[in-house]
Amino acid sequence: MQSFFPYFKLRNFNCDQVFQPLHTVCLDTFIISLRFKPFRSGMEAMLAIDQTLTLIIFVITIALIVFRVLPETLASLIGASLMIFLGLAPFNKALGEFIDWNIIAILLGMWIITSYMVEAGIPHVLISNIGKRTRTYRAFIILLSFLAGFISMFVDNVLVVLLFAPIVIEVSKKLKKSPVNGVLLVSLSANFMGTALLLGDLPPQMLHSIVGFEFVDFLIYEGKPSSFPILVLSFILTLLIFYKFFPREKSANTISYNMLQIKDVNYRLAKISSCFFMLTIVLMSLRRELSYVLKTYLQQLTDFYDLKLGLITLSMAVLLGLTVELLRYKRKVKGPSFEEILKNIQWDAVLFYSSLFILAKTLEYKGLLRLLASFLEEFLTSQTIVATTLLYWITAPLVAFIEHDAYILTLLLTLKELVQKGMLAHPSPLYWALVWAGTLGSNYTVVGAPALYVALTILRSKGYKISLRKFYSVTIPYATVSLMLTYIIALPLWFM
């Protein structure tokens, strides 16, 4: 991921138009916060030297990530290394307790399984079916965006963009249309649905690991529809609204199957990988029950057994790899080797997330999150509708300029601190508000959504120039509409 900020140098673009409103909001929020007693007492007390140093390193690291001074993985590694080198994060704790290896295992396991599915050509089968069933360019883009959102519930959204964007560009060329709107809409949709289920993106996985949400909790929680049904409904309504975004085509501008460059499908590998994928989903949804059964039968070997989701996904990925390797050896299936599959894993993302955990957990270790919790106590422990509404609409614009994974991780740990102090009796509405707004709000800018940067990079590599006005004419309405629809749907269910 590269910087979007160099684009600010383009002619007729005034940085103040973007940052002045943000500055005003932040200043007003700061002035209002001075009324809070916990904050006044915190202002009067000096931070300890180690706390000050920890905060400085954390802020500088996030700034380097946001402004793309360095690649985000390198910047996060430097920040985490400094925390360890200066003794702020003990070495054994940093590489052991601080890194959430359960989340890392979930990511690795799902990347391996879905890589086999991609190599088998499953996404191209789905795309070809859309091509067969649509005739207009507008319908094709909307249905492709829906498919991108659906796949991103299970696959990293950047990979979805890498798969879909070239197809949109190819079809647009043959119809003599600009692919910009189509590629951006597909990318926004891929980023939209990553939080619908536990598998798609880092924020829902943090909900599982930090808060304890299970796979089925994203379907229904506390007897109410939760992330999946709410976001699916909001997503469909958003796409229906944007269906009008594309002008009607002339009858000659129709989609044909020949326009789609579909790769050959490895049907045997597709069946094997799909079976393992579905079995993994079933096992993940039954994690709690499986853990209880294993604990019962293994109690003679161990006093405690807690089956982690990461163990399920990684074990299934290893079994899938072993199955394919045995079938390749017997020449019963053609497919990539396990070493080739490992090359598809985004190792830079693994290092980035690991470093992010070290940075955020060091804040917790040094007591800075307790101070933040004290500062936010009055705000977050107010009436549910007030707290969730403020958190939702403050988070949404902030994550457009702040790395949203780091923001969500820090706030989740802060909310957990308030729960442990007994200050939050019913925190689940705040959890949902934070994760939904953090994901949907990141669609405003390239800073917030890496999938958008990848889309811009692909378009520019194909010779398409995109002005800031054109870019924001798509992203701002899309992000705003999706945020408003999600808020309206969630309001009677969770925010009141």
N, C-alpha and C positions, 0 to 999 in steps of 0.2 A: 504493500500500500504506500502511495506517495502523497505528496502534499496537494491540497486543493488551494492553499493560500497563495502560491505563486500566481494563480489565475486572477487574484485581486489586482494585479498590475495591469490588467487589460484596460484599454481605453474606455472612458466614460463610466468607470465604476468607482464609486465613492465608498471607501471602507466605513466612513462614519454612518452611512445609511444602515449598515448591518450592526455595528458595535454600539452605536449611541443608544438605541432602544434597550439593548442588553445591559449597558452600563447603568441606565436609568432604573431598570427593574432591580438590578443588584443593589444599587444605592438605596432605593426605597426599602428593599427587604432588610438591609443592614440597619437602617434607621429604626424600622419597626421592631427589629430584634433587640434593640437596646432596652426596650421596655421589659424584656424577660429578666426576671431575677436571677435565674441560674447563669445567664450570660454575663450579667453585670458582675456577679461574684467571680466568674471565670476571668473576666477582664482585669479584675483587681489582683489576681494571683499570677505570678510569673511562672511560665513553663520552666520545667527543669531543663538543663543543658541537653541531655540526651533526647528529651521530648522535642525540643526546638530543632535539633539536628535531624531527627527523624522526619519531622514535618517539612523541613526545608528540602530534604532529599526527595520526599514523596511529591511535593508540589512541583519541583523542578523536573522530575521524571515525567509527570503527567503533562507538563507544559511541552517538553520535548516530543512527547507522543502526539499531542494535539496539533502543534504547529509543524510537525513533520520535519523538524530540524535533523533528526536521525530516523532511520527505520524504526518502527515501533518496537520490534523485537529486540533490537540492539539497545534502544533507550531503556526498556524495561529491565534488560539484563544488567545494564550498568547500574541502575538504581538499586536492584536487588543485591548486586555484588557489593555495592557501597554499604548497604545495611549490614551485611555479614562481615565485611572487612573491618568496619569501624566498631564492631561488637554490639551494634544495636539489635541485631537478630542473631542469637546463638546458632552456630553452624548446624548442629544436630537438629535443633528445632526447626530452623529455616528449611532444611532439605527433608525433614521428616514430618513434623506436625503441621507446619505452616502451609505446605503445598497440599491441596486436596487431591490426593491420588485417586480417590473414587471418581471424581469428575474427569481427571486425565484418562483413567481407564475406560470410562464411558465414551469419551471422544475417540480414543484409539480404536476401541472395539467397533463402534458404528462406522468410522471411516473405513476400516478394513472390509466390513460386510458390504457397505454401499459401493465401495470401489469395485468389488466383484460384480455387483449388479450393473454398474456403469459400463464396465468392460464387456459385459454380456450384451449390452445394447438395449437394456430395458427402457431407459428414458426415451430413446429414439422410437421404440415401438409405440409409446404413449403419444409422442409428437406426431407420428405418422397417422395414428387414429384420429387425431384432431384435424390434420390436413384432409383426411378423407371425408370428414363430416362438416367441414365449413367451406364456404365458397367466397365469402368476402374477406378482405384484408382486416377490416375492423373486428369482425367476429373471431378471426384467427388470432389476433393479438390478445383479445380479451380472454379467450379460452386458454391460450398459451400462458398468459399471466396467472390464470387460475391454477393451471398445472404446475407452474413454477412455485406458487405458494404452497400447493399440496406437497410437492416433493421436498421443499425446504423444511417441512415438519420433521423430516427424517435425515436429510442430507444438508451439509454445510451450504449456506446460501451463496457463497462465492463460487463454489463448484457448480451450482445451478445456473448462475449467470454465465459461466464459462461454457456450459453446455448449450444454453438457449440463445444467447446473443448472436453467435454466428448464423444460426438458422433464421432469425429475424432479419438480419442484414441481407442474407442471400435472397429471401423471398421479397424483401423490399426492393432490391436491385432489379429483380425480374419484373416487378410491377411498376418500376420507375417511381418509387416513392422514397421519401426520407425515412430511414430506420430509427431516427433519434427518439421519437415519442414511443415507439414500440419497445426499443431496448430499455429505455428508462422505466417504462411501466412494468416490464417483466422483472427488472432488478428491484424496484420498489416492492413488488408483490412477493418476491423471494425473501426479502428482509422482513416483510410484514408477519408471515406465519411461523417464523422460527420459534416463537414463544408459545404456540398453541399446544404443543406436547412437550414432554420432558426431553426428547431426543434432539430436537433441531438446533438449539443454540445454547450458549453458555448460561444466560440468565435463568432459564427454567431448571437447568442442572444445579445451579447454585441454590435455588429454592429447595431442591431435594436434599442437597448435602448439608446446607446450613440450617434450614428450617425443618426439614423432614418430610416434605411433600412426596407422595408416591406417584407412580405413573397414572393410576386411576384417578388421583386427585385433580388431574388436569381435565378430566371429563366431568366429574361431579365432586363437589367438596362441601362438607357440612350440609348435605341435602340440597344444594343449589348448583345450577349449571356454573361451571368455572371457565377455565381458560379456553379450552377447545371450542365448545359451542358458542361462546361469546365472540371470540375472534373469527370463527368461520362465518357467523352471521354478519359481523361488521365487514369482513373481507368481501363477501358476496355483494353487499350493498354498496361498498366503495367501487367495486368493478362495474356494477350496474350504472352508477353515476358517471363513471369515466367512459362508459360505452358511448356516451354522447361526445366524448373528447375527439373521436376520430370522425372526420366528415364522411358522408356516404360516398361510395365509389360508383363509378360508371359500370355498366354491365360487363364491359370488357375486362375490367380489373378484378378478375376472380382468381382464387387460389386453385392450383392443380397439384395433384400428388407429385408430378414430375419436378415441381419447384423445390421440393424438400429433399435435401441431400441426406438420406438416411443410411447409416452404416449397416452392414450385415449383422444380423442378430445371431448370437450363439445360444440357441434355444436350450441346449442341455445345461450349459452353465447358468442360464437365466433361471431355469427351474430349480437347480440346486441352491443358488444364492437366494432366490425368493423364499424357498422353504426355510432356510436358515434364518432369514430376516423375520418372517412371520413367527417362527418358533421363539426367536429372541424377544419379540414384542409380547408374546403370551407369557413367557417366563418373567419378564420385567413387570408385567401387570400383576403377577402372582408372587412378587418378591417377599412380601410380608408373610404370606402363608407358607411359602417354601422355607423361609428362615425359621419359622416356628417348628416345622416338621424336622428340619435338619438339626435344630437345637435339641429336640426331643430324643432323636435317635443317636446324636453324637454326645449326649451329656456325660457318657462314661469316659469320653476322650477329652472333653473340654467343658469348662464351667459355663462358657458363654459362646454362642455362635450367632453372628449377625451377617446374613448373606447380603453383600453389597451389590448394587446395580452394576458397578464397574466390573465386578467379578463375573457377573452374568454375561455382559456384552463382550468382554475380552475373551472369556472362555468359549463363547459361541463363535467368535471370530477365529480363534485358534483352531477349533474343530472344523470350521468351514475351510480354512486354509489346508488343514491336514487331509480333508476329504478330497479337495480339488487336486492336491499333489499326488495322492494315491491313484486317482482316476487318470491323471495325466501320465503317470508312470505306466499304467496298464493300457494307455492310449484309448481310453474310453471317453475322454473329453478333451477338447482343445481349449486352452485358456492361458492367461498370464501366470507366470510363476509367482510364488509368495514374495520373492524379492522384488519383482516388478510391482506388485500391489503395494509393498511398503514404500516405494518411491512416490506413490500417489498421496501419501499422508502429508499433511501440512505440518512439518516438524517445526517450522518457525512459529506456528500458532501454539503448539505444545509448549515451546520455550516461553512464549509471550504470556500465556495463561499461568504457567508455573511462577514466573517472575512477578506477575500481578498478585498472586496469592501471597508471596513473600512480602511484598510491599504493604498490602492491606493488613495482613496479619501482624506485621511489625507495629503498625499503628495501634492495633488492639493490644499487643504485648506491652507497649509502652504507656498504655492508659489513655491514649489520645481519643479513642472511640468512646470512652466513658465521659470525657469532657464534651465531645460532640453530642452524646446522648443527653447530657445535662442541659446543653444549649437548646436542643430540639424537644426537650421533654414537654414543655407547655404546649408547643405547637402540635406535636404528634399525639398527645394524650387528650386533646380536646374532643368535641363531639365527632362521631365517625364521619358524618357528611362534610364537616369542616376540614378535618385532618386529611381525609382521602382526596378531597377536591383540591386543596392547596398542594399536597404532595404530587398529585397527578399533573396539574397545570404548571407547577414550578419545574418538575422533572422534564417535561416534554421539550421546552425550549433549551434547557441547559444541556441536554445530551446532544443537541445539534452542534455544540462547541466543545463538549467534553467527551472523552472516550467513555462510551456508555457502559461497557463491561466493568471498568474500574469504578464508575459512579455507583452502579447497582450493587456491586460487591461491598463497597464501603457502607452504603445505606442499609443493606441487609444485615451486616454485622452490627450496625448501630441499633437497628430495630431489635435485633436479638439481645443486645445489651439492655434495652429498656424492658424487654420481656423478663429477663433474668432478675432485674431489679424489682419486678412486680408492678411496673408502671403501666404496662399494656396488657389488659386482660383479654382483648380480642384483636390480635394483630393481623389476621388474615386479610381484611380489606386493604390494609396498607401494603402488604406484600404484593397483592395483585395490582394495586394502583402503581406501585413503583416499577414492577416488571413490564406491565403493559405500556405505560407512558415512556419508559426507558427504551423500549424496542421501537415503538411507533414514532416517537419523537426523533430518533436517530435518522429517520428518512428525510429530514429536512436538508441535510448537507452531506457532502462526501466525508467530512470529518467524523460524522456520527455513524455512517454506514459504509463499511468497506466494499459491500456489493456494488454500491453506486460508483465508487472509484474504479472498480474493475470494469464496469460498463462503459464509463467515460474513456478508459484506456483502450478498450477494444474499438470503440467508435473512432477515436483519434488515429489508431493504427490503420484503420480502413480509409482514412482521409476525410472524415466528417468533422467539421469544425462546429463547436457548440458554444454559443455565447452564454454568459451568466444569466442573462434575461431568459433565454430559452430553457436553460436548465432549471431555474427556479420557477418558471411558469408551469412546470410539471411537478416538481418535488413538493413545493409549498402547498398547492391545493390538495395533492394526494395525502400528505402527512396530516394536514389540518382536518380534512374530511374524515380520515380514518380515526384520528384522535377523538373527534366530536362524536362519531357514531359509536365507538367503543365506550365512551363515557356515558352516553345516553342509555345504551343497552345495559351497562354495568350498574348504573345509578340505583335503580330499584332493587337490584339483586345484592350488591356488595357495598355500595357507597352511602347507604342511608341507615 
